[in-house]
Amino acid sequence: MQKAIGRVIEKIRKQKNFKFTIFCYENDISKTTLYMIEKGKNKPYVTSLCEIIEALGVSYKEFGVLLDNELPPEYWNNEN
């Protein structure tokens, strides 16, 4: 799941042409934190995830739909 979250965040950020460093600076997000989340190496805290989603300018529902589309079908067949 954490890799899918990271991929969705990175896709949205790039689609909106938010440059990594500027996005972090303008939204007071640590570059290391965002990098580790985008690369699927860290699970974001719920508060951090909410701040990132809001900074990206998407609704939670939209993010959820994009995340659902990013997860492989077999994810829902397992108890994760």
All heavy atoms as an XYZ file, in Angstrom:
662
protein
N       0.827     -1.191      0.000
C       0.000      0.000      0.000
C       0.869      1.252      0.000
O       0.555      2.205     -0.688
C      -0.927     -0.036      1.218
C      -1.646      1.259      1.504
S      -3.132      1.623      0.586
C      -4.311      0.544      1.279
N       1.955      1.255      0.796
C       2.758      2.479      0.883
C       3.398      2.833     -0.445
O       3.551      4.009     -0.770
C       3.783      2.395      2.005
C       4.944      1.458      1.783
C       5.773      1.257      3.036
O       5.230      1.128      4.137
N       7.068      1.240      2.889
N       3.752      1.837     -1.253
C       4.321      2.134     -2.575
C       3.265      2.766     -3.474
O       3.551      3.698     -4.223
C       4.897      0.871     -3.212
C       6.165      0.408     -2.546
C       6.750     -0.796     -3.239
C       8.020     -1.216     -2.510
N       8.712     -2.306     -3.168
N       2.031      2.270     -3.385
C       0.946      2.825     -4.191
C       0.655      4.266     -3.775
O       0.441      5.132     -4.626
C      -0.308      1.960     -4.065
N       0.667      4.537     -2.484
C       0.455      5.901     -1.993
C       1.518      6.823     -2.573
O       1.220      7.905     -3.078
C       0.473      5.941     -0.448
C      -0.770      5.255      0.107
C       0.579      7.382      0.061
C      -0.744      5.048      1.614
N       2.759      6.384     -2.509
C       3.856      7.192     -3.040
C       3.732      7.451     -4.531
O       3.969      8.570     -5.004
N       3.348      6.417     -5.273
C       3.194      6.594     -6.732
C       2.095      7.590     -7.049
O       2.247      8.431     -7.946
C       2.903      5.244     -7.396
C       4.101      4.333     -7.502
C       3.852      3.145     -8.416
N       2.728      2.332     -7.997
C       2.823      1.242     -7.218
N       3.995      0.860     -6.750
N       1.741      0.540     -6.907
N       0.992      7.522     -6.317
C      -0.119      8.453     -6.561
C       0.305      9.886     -6.235
O       0.043     10.806     -7.014
C      -1.370      8.040     -5.750
C      -2.445      9.112     -5.823
C      -1.914      6.715     -6.251
N       0.968     10.076     -5.121
C       1.427     11.420     -4.751
C       2.359     11.968     -5.824
O       2.200     13.108     -6.276
C       2.127     11.395     -3.375
C       1.088     11.149     -2.284
C       2.887     12.701     -3.122
C       1.676     10.879     -0.911
N       3.318     11.157     -6.251
C       4.273     11.619     -7.259
C       3.577     11.913     -8.592
O       3.868     12.928     -9.234
C       5.370     10.574     -7.448
C       6.469     11.039     -8.374
C       7.631     10.064     -8.453
O       7.454      8.860     -8.145
O       8.721     10.517     -8.819
N       2.644     11.065     -8.997
C       1.914     11.294    -10.258
C       1.151     12.606    -10.225
O       1.208     13.391    -11.170
C       0.937     10.140    -10.529
C       1.566      8.921    -11.100
C       0.506      7.862    -11.386
C       1.133      6.579    -11.884
N       0.124      5.548    -12.161
N       0.419     12.828     -9.132
C      -0.357     14.065     -9.029
C       0.574     15.277     -9.042
O       0.324     16.255     -9.748
C      -1.224     14.081     -7.751
C      -2.276     12.974     -7.793
C      -1.895     15.448     -7.577
C      -2.986     12.751     -6.464
N       1.642     15.207     -8.252
C       2.580     16.337     -8.179
C       3.145     16.659     -9.549
O       3.210     17.825     -9.958
C       3.708     16.012     -7.185
C       4.687     17.151     -6.988
C       5.771     16.823     -5.999
N       6.549     15.657     -6.348
C       7.486     15.614     -7.305
N       7.756     16.691     -8.020
N       8.152     14.508     -7.543
N       3.526     15.626    -10.295
C       4.101     15.854    -11.624
C       3.047     16.318    -12.622
O       3.335     17.173    -13.466
C       4.806     14.586    -12.110
C       6.096     14.337    -11.353
C       6.815     13.115    -11.852
C       8.164     12.958    -11.148
N       8.899     11.785    -11.630
N       1.825     15.776    -12.544
C       0.755     16.218    -13.449
C       0.439     17.696    -13.258
O       0.089     18.394    -14.195
C      -0.517     15.388    -13.222
C      -0.444     13.991    -13.783
C      -1.657     13.153    -13.413
O      -2.472     13.531    -12.572
N      -1.766     11.999    -14.040
N       0.570     18.160    -12.033
C       0.291     19.564    -11.743
C       1.528     20.434    -11.906
O       1.494     21.617    -11.589
C      -0.290     19.689    -10.338
C      -1.664     19.039    -10.230
C      -2.320     19.378     -8.922
C      -3.751     18.897     -8.956
N      -4.682     19.900     -8.500
N       2.613     19.830    -12.392
C       3.875     20.539    -12.619
C       4.432     21.204    -11.373
O       5.010     22.289    -11.440
C       3.728     21.569    -13.754
C       3.487     20.897    -15.081
O       4.131     19.910    -15.411
N       2.541     21.414    -15.840
N       4.237     20.538    -10.227
C       4.831     21.030     -8.987
C       6.253     20.485     -8.908
O       6.460     19.277     -8.832
C       4.049     20.561     -7.763
C       2.662     21.130     -7.633
C       1.644     20.385     -7.070
C       2.360     22.419     -8.053
C       0.363     20.895     -6.926
C       1.093     22.949     -7.916
C       0.085     22.180     -7.347
N       7.226     21.355     -8.959
C       8.624     20.958     -8.822
C       8.866     20.483     -7.390
O       8.392     21.100     -6.433
C       9.564     22.115     -9.152
C       9.372     22.684    -10.545
C       9.744     21.664    -11.603
C       9.585     22.270    -12.981
N       9.320     21.290    -13.992
N       9.595     19.413     -7.250
C       9.794     18.758     -5.961
C      10.253     19.731     -4.871
O       9.602     19.864     -3.829
C      10.799     17.604     -6.116
C      11.035     16.833     -4.858
C      10.197     15.799     -4.506
C      12.098     17.145     -4.021
C      10.396     15.088     -3.338
C      12.312     16.442     -2.849
C      11.461     15.403     -2.507
N      11.357     20.402     -5.095
C      11.935     21.281     -4.069
C      11.010     22.442     -3.731
O      10.815     22.768     -2.556
C      13.311     21.805     -4.526
O      14.159     20.687     -4.792
C      13.961     22.677     -3.476
N      10.424     23.040     -4.748
C       9.528     24.182     -4.529
C       8.271     23.730     -3.787
O       7.806     24.399     -2.866
C       9.176     24.865     -5.868
C      10.447     25.461     -6.474
C       8.098     25.921     -5.682
C      10.302     25.946     -7.896
N       7.732     22.582     -4.188
C       6.547     22.039     -3.522
C       6.825     21.835     -2.033
O       6.023     22.219     -1.180
C       6.123     20.725     -4.181
C       4.912     20.095     -3.564
C       3.636     20.549     -3.865
C       5.044     19.037     -2.674
C       2.514     19.972     -3.294
C       3.932     18.449     -2.097
C       2.667     18.917     -2.403
N       7.959     21.238     -1.720
C       8.325     21.000     -0.319
C       8.465     22.310      0.440
O       7.924     22.465      1.544
C       9.623     20.195     -0.236
S       9.448     18.487     -0.769
N       9.173     23.256     -0.152
C       9.410     24.542      0.501
C       8.095     25.291      0.753
O       7.842     25.762      1.861
C      10.349     25.393     -0.352
C      10.571     26.777      0.201
C      11.426     26.983      1.286
C       9.924     27.877     -0.349
C      11.624     28.251      1.812
C      10.115     29.142      0.169
C      10.960     29.332      1.244
O      11.149     30.582      1.755
N       7.256     25.391     -0.274
C       6.021     26.166     -0.162
C       5.016     25.538      0.795
O       4.136     26.222      1.304
C       5.380     26.348     -1.538
C       6.160     27.306     -2.420
C       5.555     27.494     -3.797
O       4.658     26.709     -4.188
O       5.994     28.426     -4.487
N       5.136     24.234      1.014
C       4.175     23.543      1.871
C       4.783     23.047      3.175
O       4.159     22.284      3.902
C       3.536     22.393      1.089
C       2.714     22.917     -0.062
O       1.653     23.486      0.142
N       3.210     22.759     -1.277
N       6.010     23.511      3.453
C       6.697     23.173      4.699
C       6.740     21.656      4.934
O       6.407     21.162      6.002
C       6.037     23.884      5.886
C       6.944     23.918      7.103
O       8.185     23.891      6.933
O       6.417     23.945      8.233
N       7.139     20.946      3.884
C       7.287     19.491      3.940
C       8.768     19.174      3.752
O       9.409     19.690      2.838
C       6.457     18.806      2.827
C       4.966     19.124      3.008
C       6.696     17.303      2.813
C       4.108     18.752      1.816
N       9.283     18.344      4.605
C      10.682     17.944      4.495
C      10.917     17.226      3.168
O      10.140     16.348      2.782
C      11.024     17.008      5.657
O      12.150     16.228      5.375
N      11.986     17.612      2.476
C      12.315     16.953      1.206
C      12.579     15.470      1.421
O      12.152     14.640      0.617
C      13.514     17.621      0.531
C      13.215     19.006      0.000
C      14.343     19.562     -0.836
C      15.514     19.949      0.021
N      16.583     20.634     -0.729
N      13.243     15.145      2.498
C      13.535     13.738      2.794
C      12.244     12.961      3.018
O      12.072     11.857      2.495
C      14.437     13.614      4.041
O      15.641     14.349      3.805
C      14.762     12.176      4.353
N      11.333     13.550      3.770
C      10.057     12.885      4.050
C       9.287     12.625      2.758
O       8.832     11.503      2.518
C       9.202     13.732      5.015
O       9.907     13.877      6.246
C       7.841     13.108      5.255
N       9.137     13.657      1.934
C       8.381     13.489      0.699
C       9.065     12.494     -0.233
O       8.411     11.655     -0.837
C       8.168     14.820     -0.013
C       7.264     14.751     -1.250
C       5.876     14.234     -0.894
C       7.178     16.085     -1.941
N      10.372     12.566     -0.328
C      11.111     11.633     -1.180
C      10.864     10.192     -0.730
O      10.565      9.317     -1.552
C      12.610     11.940     -1.147
C      13.421     10.935     -1.924
C      13.561     11.039     -3.299
C      14.020      9.856     -1.280
C      14.291     10.102     -4.024
C      14.744      8.906     -1.994
C      14.878      9.037     -3.356
O      15.584      8.105     -4.068
N      10.981      9.948      0.569
C      10.811      8.592      1.093
C       9.378      8.098      0.891
O       9.160      6.924      0.594
C      11.191      8.543      2.573
C      12.651      8.868      2.840
S      13.789      7.692      2.115
C      13.764      6.442      3.371
N       8.402      8.993      1.016
C       7.004      8.610      0.783
C       6.789      8.302     -0.691
O       6.206      7.272     -1.046
C       6.033      9.705      1.272
C       6.083      9.804      2.801
C       4.610      9.432      0.787
C       5.356     11.006      3.368
N       7.247      9.205     -1.579
C       7.053      8.997     -3.017
C       7.716      7.716     -3.510
O       7.209      7.071     -4.431
C       7.581     10.191     -3.811
C       6.678     11.394     -3.760
C       7.070     12.495     -4.726
O       8.148     12.418     -5.367
O       6.293     13.451     -4.858
N       8.816      7.342     -2.916
C       9.531      6.133     -3.342
C       9.034      4.884     -2.622
O       9.540      3.786     -2.857
C      11.046      6.288     -3.132
C      11.643      7.440     -3.928
C      11.270      7.355     -5.391
C      11.721      8.567     -6.166
N      11.049      8.724     -7.451
N       8.023      5.042     -1.764
C       7.429      3.898     -1.087
C       8.300      3.314      0.011
O       8.132      2.164      0.401
N       9.213      4.112      0.532
C      10.129      3.627      1.567
C       9.634      3.930      2.974
O      10.115      3.348      3.928
C      11.523      4.212      1.355
C      12.138      3.780      0.029
C      13.530      4.335     -0.142
C      14.117      4.015     -1.497
N      14.449      2.626     -1.691
N       8.696      4.852      3.101
C       8.115      5.210      4.398
C       6.606      5.234      4.296
O       6.053      5.677      3.282
C       8.569      6.603      4.843
C       9.903      6.604      5.521
O      10.553      5.576      5.647
N      10.323      7.775      5.973
N       5.951      4.798      5.357
C       4.506      4.969      5.469
C       4.267      6.357      6.040
O       4.819      6.687      7.097
C       3.906      3.947      6.427
C       3.844      2.551      5.919
C       3.154      1.681      6.952
C       3.175      0.240      6.527
N       2.545     -0.626      7.537
N       3.460      7.157      5.363
C       3.215      8.489      5.921
C       2.251      8.419      7.102
O       1.360      7.575      7.145
C       2.576      9.247      4.757
C       1.955      8.184      3.910
C       2.813      6.961      4.079
N       2.483      9.296      8.083
C       1.492      9.460      9.138
C       0.229     10.016      8.499
O       0.285     10.697      7.462
C       1.986     10.448     10.200
C       3.139      9.936     11.031
C       4.409     10.496     10.895
C       2.956      8.909     11.947
C       5.468     10.032     11.666
C       4.016      8.444     12.716
C       5.262      9.005     12.567
O       6.314      8.547     13.319
N      -0.907      9.749      9.104
C      -2.177     10.234      8.552
C      -2.153     11.752      8.422
O      -2.578     12.304      7.408
C      -3.370      9.768      9.417
C      -4.662     10.429      8.967
C      -3.502      8.258      9.377
N      -1.627     12.435      9.436
C      -1.591     13.900      9.370
C      -0.712     14.379      8.216
O      -1.081     15.323      7.509
C      -1.083     14.512     10.692
O       0.173     13.909     11.035
C      -2.063     14.299     11.820
N       0.421     13.722      8.005
C       1.304     14.098      6.892
C       0.626     13.838      5.559
O       0.698     14.659      4.638
C       2.613     13.304      6.947
O       3.318     13.590      8.117
N      -0.042     12.695      5.450
C      -0.738     12.361      4.205
C      -1.823     13.392      3.910
O      -1.951     13.858      2.772
C      -1.325     10.952      4.284
C      -2.043     10.446      3.043
C      -1.125     10.449      1.821
C      -2.588      9.048      3.294
N      -2.574     13.778      4.920
C      -3.624     14.793      4.734
C      -3.028     16.125      4.283
O      -3.570     16.772      3.378
C      -4.415     14.979      6.027
S      -5.448     13.567      6.460
N      -1.919     16.525      4.897
C      -1.269     17.783      4.507
C      -0.789     17.726      3.061
O      -0.936     18.699      2.316
C      -0.088     18.068      5.437
C      -0.501     18.461      6.833
C       0.668     18.541      7.808
O       1.827     18.300      7.402
O       0.417     18.850      8.986
N      -0.235     16.597      2.661
C       0.258     16.452      1.281
C      -0.907     16.473      0.296
O      -0.842     17.156     -0.732
C       1.096     15.164      1.138
C       2.405     15.297      1.944
C       1.389     14.869     -0.327
C       3.172     13.998      2.104
N      -1.971     15.748      0.609
C      -3.143     15.718     -0.280
C      -3.708     17.125     -0.440
O      -4.016     17.555     -1.554
C      -4.212     14.736      0.253
C      -3.703     13.294      0.135
C      -5.535     14.906     -0.498
C      -4.559     12.267      0.849
N      -3.834     17.848      0.653
C      -4.349     19.217      0.580
C      -3.413     20.116     -0.215
O      -3.863     20.935     -1.020
C      -4.580     19.764      1.985
C      -5.745     19.087      2.677
C      -5.907     19.473      4.137
O      -5.215     20.408      4.609
O      -6.734     18.840      4.811
N      -2.107     19.958     -0.021
C      -1.136     20.761     -0.766
C      -1.181     20.458     -2.261
O      -0.938     21.335     -3.088
C       0.273     20.522     -0.222
N      -1.515     19.233     -2.601
C      -1.637     18.850     -4.011
C      -2.903     19.415     -4.652
O      -3.029     19.450     -5.869
C      -1.630     17.322     -4.158
C      -0.297     16.634     -3.870
C      -0.495     15.123     -3.770
C       0.733     16.969     -4.936
N      -3.832     19.838     -3.818
C      -5.060     20.446     -4.331
C      -6.069     19.446     -4.862
O      -6.840     19.766     -5.771
N      -6.073     18.243     -4.295
C      -7.070     17.245     -4.683
C      -7.906     16.907     -3.457
O      -7.474     17.088     -2.324
C      -6.428     15.954     -5.269
C      -5.688     16.252     -6.547
C      -5.518     15.278     -4.265
N      -9.097     16.412     -3.701
C      -9.948     16.010     -2.581
C      -9.494     14.645     -2.075
O      -8.813     13.891     -2.783
C     -11.413     15.940     -3.024
O     -11.596     14.859     -3.930
N      -9.906     14.343     -0.864
C      -9.580     13.022     -0.312
C     -10.238     11.923     -1.150
O      -9.657     10.866     -1.368
C     -10.024     12.912      1.143
C      -9.299     13.867      2.062
C      -9.984     14.871      2.733
C      -7.929     13.773      2.247
C      -9.316     15.747      3.579
C      -7.253     14.647      3.080
C      -7.956     15.632      3.740
O      -7.285     16.499      4.559
N     -11.437     12.214     -1.607
C     -12.149     11.234     -2.436
C     -11.380     10.981     -3.732
O     -11.196      9.832     -4.136
C     -13.564     11.740     -2.744
C     -14.371     10.785     -3.588
C     -15.772     11.308     -3.841
C     -16.549     10.333     -4.706
N     -17.913     10.790     -4.944
N     -10.940     12.044     -4.390
C     -10.175     11.895     -5.630
C      -8.888     11.110     -5.387
O      -8.535     10.227     -6.163
C      -9.852     13.266     -6.220
C      -9.127     13.204     -7.545
C      -8.821     14.581     -8.125
O      -9.251     15.600     -7.558
O      -8.128     14.621     -9.162
N      -8.214     11.430     -4.287
C      -6.995     10.700     -3.957
C      -7.301      9.225     -3.740
O      -6.575      8.349     -4.217
C      -6.325     11.297     -2.714
C      -4.986     10.682     -2.421
C      -3.846     11.159     -3.047
C      -4.863      9.614     -1.541
C      -2.601     10.581     -2.799
C      -3.631      9.036     -1.282
C      -2.500      9.517     -1.915
N      -8.389      8.951     -3.028
C      -8.784      7.567     -2.774
C      -9.069      6.796     -4.050
O      -8.684      5.627     -4.180
N      -9.735      7.444     -4.993
C     -10.032      6.790     -6.280
C      -8.734      6.497     -7.022
O      -8.551      5.394     -7.553
C     -10.975      7.670     -7.138
C     -11.071      7.153     -8.562
C     -12.352      7.743     -6.496
N      -7.832      7.460     -7.050
C      -6.548      7.252     -7.724
C      -5.745      6.152     -7.037
O      -5.114      5.323     -7.711
C      -5.745      8.552     -7.753
C      -6.340      9.670     -8.616
C      -5.613     10.984     -8.363
C      -6.293      9.301    -10.082
N      -5.784      6.118     -5.726
C      -5.085      5.071     -4.980
C      -5.691      3.703     -5.274
O      -4.973      2.731     -5.510
C      -5.132      5.367     -3.482
C      -4.450      4.361     -2.575
C      -2.968      4.208     -2.932
C      -4.613      4.769     -1.121
N      -7.006      3.641     -5.286
C      -7.695      2.381     -5.594
C      -7.282      1.868     -6.968
O      -7.052      0.668     -7.148
C      -9.204      2.585     -5.528
C      -9.968      1.290     -5.682
O      -9.590      0.286     -5.048
O     -10.953      1.283     -6.442
N      -7.163      2.772     -7.935
C      -6.763      2.379     -9.290
C      -5.303      1.936     -9.354
O      -4.924      1.186    -10.252
C      -6.991      3.531    -10.271
C      -8.460      3.819    -10.482
O      -9.305      2.959    -10.295
N      -8.771      5.047    -10.841
N      -4.501      2.393     -8.420
C      -3.069      2.077     -8.407
C      -2.793      0.709     -7.770
O      -1.786      0.073     -8.083
C      -2.315      3.171     -7.646
C      -0.825      3.123     -7.768
C      -0.295      3.443     -9.148
O      -0.902      4.250     -9.874
O       0.754      2.882     -9.513
N      -3.690      0.278     -6.899
C      -3.485     -0.996     -6.208
C      -3.802     -2.168     -7.140
O      -4.778     -2.120     -7.886
C      -4.373     -1.077     -4.963
C      -4.015     -0.113     -3.838
C      -5.119     -0.093     -2.794
C      -2.692     -0.499     -3.201
N      -3.004     -3.222     -7.082
C      -3.283     -4.388     -7.914
C      -4.554     -5.082     -7.430
O      -4.866     -5.052     -6.235
C      -2.050     -5.280     -7.713
C      -1.471     -4.855     -6.415
C      -1.819     -3.404     -6.253
N      -5.298     -5.702     -8.336
C      -6.563     -6.359     -7.950
C      -6.389     -7.373     -6.818
O      -7.261     -7.503     -5.969
C      -7.014     -7.054     -9.234
C      -6.323     -6.329    -10.332
C      -5.044     -5.817     -9.752
N      -5.269     -8.063     -6.804
C      -5.073     -9.076     -5.766
C      -4.930     -8.468     -4.368
O      -5.075     -9.164     -3.370
C      -3.878     -9.982     -6.076
C      -2.553     -9.284     -6.201
C      -2.237     -8.803     -7.619
O      -3.101     -8.872     -8.512
O      -1.107     -8.343     -7.825
N      -4.679     -7.164     -4.299
C      -4.583     -6.512     -2.990
C      -5.879     -6.693     -2.213
O      -5.870     -6.932     -1.017
C      -4.273     -5.020     -3.152
C      -4.222     -4.296     -1.823
C      -3.051     -4.312     -1.077
C      -5.326     -3.633     -1.306
C      -2.989     -3.678      0.158
C      -5.273     -3.002     -0.079
C      -4.121     -3.022      0.646
O      -4.054     -2.408      1.872
N      -7.002     -6.579     -2.901
C      -8.300     -6.660     -2.246
C      -8.695     -8.090     -1.916
O      -9.643     -8.306     -1.174
C      -9.364     -5.986     -3.101
C      -9.035     -4.540     -3.300
C      -8.620     -3.940     -4.448
C      -9.026     -3.517     -2.308
N      -8.360     -2.611     -4.233
C      -8.602     -2.330     -2.929
C      -9.318     -3.495     -0.947
C      -8.497     -1.127     -2.228
C      -9.205     -2.291     -0.265
C      -8.795     -1.124     -0.896
N      -7.968     -9.074     -2.439
C      -8.251    -10.482     -2.136
C      -7.535    -10.942     -0.876
O      -7.801    -12.033     -0.381
C      -7.850    -11.373     -3.302
C      -8.659    -11.062     -4.546
O      -9.805    -10.650     -4.448
N      -8.070    -11.250     -5.703
N      -6.614    -10.138     -0.383
C      -5.848    -10.464      0.823
C      -6.319     -9.586      1.963
O      -6.868     -8.515      1.758
C      -4.349    -10.225      0.596
C      -3.799    -11.101     -0.504
O      -4.156    -12.269     -0.605
N      -2.947    -10.539     -1.338
N      -6.082    -10.025      3.166
C      -6.408     -9.206      4.329
C      -5.192     -8.365      4.672
O      -4.326     -8.783      5.410
C      -6.811    -10.088      5.499
C      -8.123    -10.784      5.273
C      -8.585    -11.547      6.502
O      -8.203    -11.164      7.619
O      -9.323    -12.510      6.318
N      -5.124     -7.150      4.090
C      -3.990     -6.242      4.319
C      -4.374     -5.156      5.257
O      -5.200     -4.453      5.240
C      -3.500     -5.651      2.990
C      -2.847     -6.717      2.133
O      -2.053     -7.485      2.639
N      -3.188     -6.757      0.873
